[in-house]
Amino acid sequence: MDEPSSSILSVDIPVTRGDVIGILGATGTTTMHTSYGQNNFVTNIDGHSVMLKRLGMWYNLYENPAQDLYHSSNELGRVEMWYKAD
């Protein structure tokens, strides 16, 4: 979306029990930059325990839509996400 790394992008994603939601994000244009953290990280979203796992793709996210997604046991890329529960 060509937004500065400090931008907050507002989206509305309806979530139903059992849904799997993937978030891709990085900074840069020619080279994608991110920082990494522990894979299979357990966090809490609106009182529910959620395990975060690595999601990725081999294409430049600046130049391509999400496609050919994969998950692995490697470190997970950090993307800040805020949520508002209804």
N, C-alpha and C positions, 0 to 999 in steps of 0.2 A: 504493500500500500504506500510505500515511500513516505513513511512518517518518521519524525525524529525519535530516537530511542527513549526519550523522556515522555513521549506522548502516551496518553491513556485512550485506547480505542474502545468506545462503548458499543456493545453488541447485546442482542437479546436472544438467548439460546434456550428454548423450552427443553426441560430435562424431565424424563420419565424414569421411574424405577427400572434398573437394569440397563439403561443407556450407557454407552461408552463414548466419552467425549475426548477428542484429541485437540491439542493446542500446539500450533507451530509458530515459532517466532525467532528472529535473529536481527542483528543490525548489520548494515553494510549494503553494498550493491554488487560489486564484482566478487568480493569475498564475504561470506557470511561469518559473523562473529557472535559468539555466545560464551557463557560461562557454564560450568558443569557442577553437578552435585550428585549425591548418592541416588542410585537407581532403587526402585522398589521402596520409595520413601512413603511412609505412612503419615497422613495428615488428617485434619478434621474439616469437613465442609458442612456447615449448618447442622452440627451435632452428629454427623455420620462419619465413621472412619473410612478413609479412602486411600488406596494405595496408588501412588503415582509411578508410572513406568515410562521408559524412554520410547519416544515416537520420532521417527525421522523420515527423510527422503533424500535421495542422491542428487536432486536438482537444486539449482539456485532459487531460493524462495522469492527473491526480488524479481526474477525474470519469468517465473513459472507458477502456475496454480498448483495446489497440493495434488500429488499423484504418486503412484507406486510407493505407498507408505509402508514402513516396516517398524518393528519393535525389536529391541535387543536387550541384552543384559549389561551393556556398557553404561557408563555414567549418563545421567539424564540432564538434558540442557535446561537451563533455568529461564523461565518466562514468568514474569509477575502477572498474577491473575487476581482480580478482586471480584467478589460476587455479592449479590443482594438477594436474599431469600424472600419469597412472597409469603 
